[in-house]
């Protein structure tokens, strides 16, 4: 029975709930993480993400509901669960005074990796994260990106089938963030299931096979990034390039066309929202009569950020403050 459960899912959550006195932090949530996928867990600050992860990792006890990881109950079989997960906190839990190699060996000892395999496993991970040249460097001497990579490697030292990644690229520059995302994909391609929390919505779009959105302790959406984006598309959006975009009153002329819902200007190009499908023949003729020559047409799709804003009801300004606050 257990083997069958493991084949179907890495993580199953049923009615998981957490009260802090009278405050309901996580409200009877349900979702499933499929084995071998990268699963995103998104929501604004205070939505219940951290509380959920702490329950799943056995750090706090649920008030109600249940969950299992690889078929093992998170409350009744905590030891078995912890053998099968790796946890990568936002702030590294490695030791500044130890070298890269020593940190991996030490973490392997904590996870119960057999002594006969420790050295080999540490070497393998150091090669995988491309830190061969920093094997004997103190952790304190590594760059931010290297520290982050080593922290993830440490969570994988006992080869768990599921890892929890909390804000993996937080504080990293563009290059290091891109390199880390590549590494996460490589671990996933090797069979590791990844549970990812992030405030970087574009990162979730790039990495995740499916995403759950949690707001005020409740799961309000679970789907693929593409399906979430399509679910909020209310009108047809196109971007037009024009030879002569500075004609007087052009913006007002476009707004006046029957069927146009919204118009905005973006660096010499016009982004137009139509209430239905774009009536190309009549619309292009309308522009031509006004002396406008169209040079390019691009159909625009909603972004995952658009979907997140629509689903959560969180406006963009507040969401940007959330991101900045998280970075700090």
C-alpha positions in Angstrom: 0.0 0.0 0.0 2.7 2.4 1.0 4.7 1.8 -2.2 1.6 2.6 -4.2 1.1 5.9 -2.4 4.7 6.8 -3.0 4.3 6.2 -6.7 1.3 8.5 -6.9 2.5 11.5 -4.9 5.3 13.0 -2.9 3.1 15.0 -0.6 -0.6 14.9 0.2 -2.3 17.5 2.4 -5.9 17.0 3.7 -7.6 19.6 5.8 -4.4 20.8 7.3 -5.1 23.5 9.9 -3.2 25.6 12.4 -4.5 27.9 15.2 -2.3 30.1 17.3 -4.7 30.6 20.2 -7.8 32.1 18.5 -5.9 33.1 15.3 -6.5 30.8 12.3 -3.2 30.8 10.4 -3.9 27.9 8.1 -7.5 27.1 7.3 -8.2 23.4 6.3 -6.1 23.3 3.2 -6.0 20.5 0.6 -3.4 19.9 -2.1 -1.2 17.3 -3.6 2.4 17.5 -4.9 3.2 15.0 -7.6 6.3 13.0 -7.5 9.0 14.5 -9.7 7.5 18.0 -10.1 8.5 21.5 -9.0 5.6 22.8 -7.0 5.3 26.5 -6.3 3.6 27.8 -3.1 2.8 31.5 -3.5 1.1 34.0 -1.4 1.5 37.5 0.2 3.3 37.9 3.6 1.2 36.5 6.4 -0.8 34.2 4.1 0.3 31.0 5.9 3.2 29.7 3.8 5.8 29.5 6.6 3.3 27.9 9.0 2.4 25.3 6.4 6.0 24.4 5.7 6.8 24.2 9.4 3.9 21.7 9.9 5.0 19.6 6.9 8.6 19.5 8.2 7.6 18.4 11.7 8.6 21.6 13.4 5.1 22.5 14.7 2.1 20.3 15.3 -1.1 20.9 13.2 -4.3 21.8 15.1 -6.3 19.6 12.7 -6.1 17.7 9.4 -3.3 15.4 8.1 -0.5 15.2 5.6 1.8 12.5 4.4 5.2 12.6 2.7 6.1 9.6 0.5 3.2 7.8 2.2 4.4 8.5 5.8 2.2 10.5 8.2 3.9 13.8 9.3 2.7 13.4 12.9 2.8 9.6 13.5 5.9 8.8 11.5 8.0 12.0 11.9 11.3 10.2 11.9 10.6 8.5 8.6 9.3 11.8 7.1 12.5 13.6 8.1 14.6 11.0 6.4 12.9 11.7 3.2 13.0 15.5 3.1 15.6 18.2 2.8 14.9 21.7 4.0 16.7 24.7 2.6 15.9 27.8 4.8 16.1 31.3 3.4 19.0 32.0 5.8 21.7 29.4 5.6 22.2 27.0 8.4 25.8 26.1 7.5 28.8 26.9 9.6 31.1 29.9 8.8 34.2 28.3 10.3 33.9 25.0 8.3 35.0 24.5 4.7 32.6 23.6 1.9 33.6 19.9 2.2 33.5 19.9 6.0 30.0 21.4 6.0 28.7 18.7 3.7 30.3 15.9 5.7 28.9 17.4 9.0 25.4 17.7 7.6 25.7 14.1 6.3 26.5 12.9 9.8 23.5 14.7 11.2 21.3 13.1 8.6 22.7 9.6 9.3 24.6 9.1 6.1 26.9 6.0 6.5 30.5 7.0 7.2 31.7 4.9 4.3 29.6 7.1 1.9 30.1 10.5 3.4 33.2 11.6 1.6 32.1 10.3 -1.7 28.7 12.0 -1.4 30.3 15.3 -0.4 32.6 15.1 -3.4 29.7 14.3 -5.7 27.7 17.3 -4.5 30.6 19.7 -4.7 31.1 18.7 -8.4 27.4 19.0 -9.1 27.2 22.6 -7.8 30.6 23.3 -9.5 32.5 24.3 -6.4 35.5 22.0 -6.9 37.8 25.0 -6.7 36.2 26.0 -3.3 36.2 22.6 -1.7 38.6 23.7 1.0 37.5 27.3 1.3 35.8 28.4 4.5 32.0 29.0 4.1 32.6 32.5 5.3 34.8 33.2 2.3 32.3 32.1 -0.3 30.2 34.5 -2.4 26.4 34.8 -1.8 25.7 32.6 -4.8 28.2 29.9 -3.7 26.8 29.9 -0.2 23.3 29.4 -1.5 24.3 26.6 -3.7 26.2 24.9 -0.9 23.2 25.3 1.4 21.0 23.5 -1.1 23.6 20.8 -1.6 23.7 20.3 2.2 19.9 19.6 2.2 20.5 16.9 -0.5 23.4 15.2 1.2 21.2 12.3 2.3 19.6 12.1 -1.1 16.0 12.9 -0.1 13.2 12.5 -2.7 11.6 15.8 -1.6 13.2 19.2 -0.7 11.7 22.4 0.5 13.2 25.5 -0.9 12.3 28.8 0.8 13.1 31.9 -1.3 16.1 30.3 -3.0 17.3 33.3 -5.0 16.5 36.0 -2.3 19.4 38.5 -2.2 21.2 37.1 -5.2 22.1 39.1 -8.3 20.7 38.3 -11.8 23.6 36.0 -12.9 23.6 34.0 -9.6 19.8 33.8 -9.7 19.9 32.4 -13.2 22.6 29.9 -12.3 20.7 28.7 -9.2 17.5 28.2 -11.2 19.5 26.1 -13.7 20.8 24.0 -10.8 17.3 23.6 -9.3 16.2 22.2 -12.7 19.1 19.8 -12.8 18.2 18.4 -9.4 14.6 18.1 -10.5 15.7 16.3 -13.7 17.6 13.8 -11.5 14.3 12.9 -9.9 14.1 15.2 -6.8 10.6 16.7 -6.1 10.9 20.3 -5.2 8.5 22.4 -3.0 9.3 26.0 -3.7 8.2 29.2 -1.9 9.1 32.5 -3.6 8.0 36.1 -3.8 9.6 36.2 -7.3 6.5 35.4 -9.4 8.6 35.3 -12.7 10.8 32.7 -11.0 7.8 30.6 -10.2 6.6 30.9 -13.8 10.0 29.8 -15.1 10.5 26.9 -12.7 7.2 25.4 -11.6 5.1 22.7 -13.1 2.2 23.6 -10.9 1.5 26.4 -8.4 -0.8 26.7 -5.3 -1.8 30.2 -4.2 -2.6 30.7 -0.5 -4.3 33.9 0.9 -5.3 34.4 4.5 -4.7 30.7 5.3 -6.8 29.3 2.5 -5.7 27.7 -0.8 -7.6 29.7 -3.5 -6.0 28.2 -6.7 -3.9 25.2 -7.7 -3.0 24.8 -11.4 -0.2 25.1 -13.9 1.2 28.6 -14.6 -0.3 28.5 -18.1 -3.7 27.6 -16.8 -3.6 30.3 -14.1 -2.7 32.9 -16.7 -5.5 31.8 -19.1 -8.0 31.8 -16.2 -7.7 35.6 -15.8 -7.7 36.6 -19.5 -10.8 38.8 -19.9 -10.0 40.5 -23.2 -7.8 40.2 -26.3 -4.6 42.2 -25.9 -2.3 43.2 -28.8 0.7 45.4 -29.1 1.0 47.4 -32.3 4.2 49.0 -33.8 3.6 51.9 -36.0 5.7 54.0 -38.5 4.1 57.2 -37.3 3.1 56.8 -33.7 3.2 60.5 -32.9 0.3 61.6 -35.0 -1.8 64.2 -33.1 -4.8 62.7 -31.2 -3.8 59.1 -32.2 -4.4 57.7 -28.8 -7.9 59.3 -28.6 -8.7 58.0 -32.1 -7.8 54.4 -31.2 -9.9 54.7 -28.0 -12.9 55.9 -30.1 -12.9 52.7 -32.2 -15.9 50.5 -31.4 -14.7 47.4 -29.6 -11.6 48.9 -28.1 -11.6 48.6 -24.3 -8.2 49.9 -23.2 -5.3 51.7 -24.8 -1.9 52.4 -23.3 1.4 53.5 -24.8 4.7 51.6 -24.2 7.9 53.1 -25.6 6.4 54.2 -29.0 4.1 51.1 -29.2 0.4 50.8 -28.4 -1.0 48.1 -26.2 -4.7 47.7 -27.0 -7.3 45.7 -25.3 -10.4 44.5 -27.3 -13.6 43.5 -25.7 -13.8 40.5 -28.0 -11.6 39.2 -30.7 -9.8 42.0 -32.6 -11.8 43.0 -35.7 -8.6 43.2 -37.8 -10.1 44.2 -41.2 -12.1 47.1 -40.0 -9.7 48.2 -37.3 -6.7 48.3 -39.7 -8.8 50.2 -42.3 -9.8 52.6 -39.5 -6.1 53.3 -38.8 -5.2 53.6 -42.4 -7.9 56.2 -43.0 -6.2 58.2 -40.2 -2.7 58.0 -41.8 -1.4 55.3 -39.5 0.9 52.6 -41.0 1.1 49.4 -38.8 4.6 47.8 -38.9 4.1 44.9 -36.4 1.4 43.1 -34.4 2.1 41.0 -31.3 -0.6 39.2 -29.4 -0.1 39.6 -25.6 -1.0 37.0 -23.0 -1.5 37.7 -19.3 1.6 37.2 -17.1 1.7 35.1 -14.0 1.9 38.3 -12.1 -1.4 39.5 -13.7 -2.9 36.2 -12.6 -1.6 36.5 -9.1 -2.9 40.0 -8.7 -6.3 39.0 -10.1 -6.6 35.8 -8.0 -5.4 37.4 -4.7 -7.0 40.8 -5.1 -3.6 42.2 -4.1 -2.8 45.4 -6.1 0.6 45.7 -7.7 1.9 48.5 -5.4 1.3 46.4 -2.3 2.8 43.4 -4.0 6.0 45.3 -4.8 6.2 46.4 -1.2 5.9 42.7 -0.2 8.9 41.9 -2.4 11.0 44.7 -1.1 10.1 43.9 2.5 11.1 40.3 1.9 14.5 41.4 0.4 15.2 43.4 3.5 
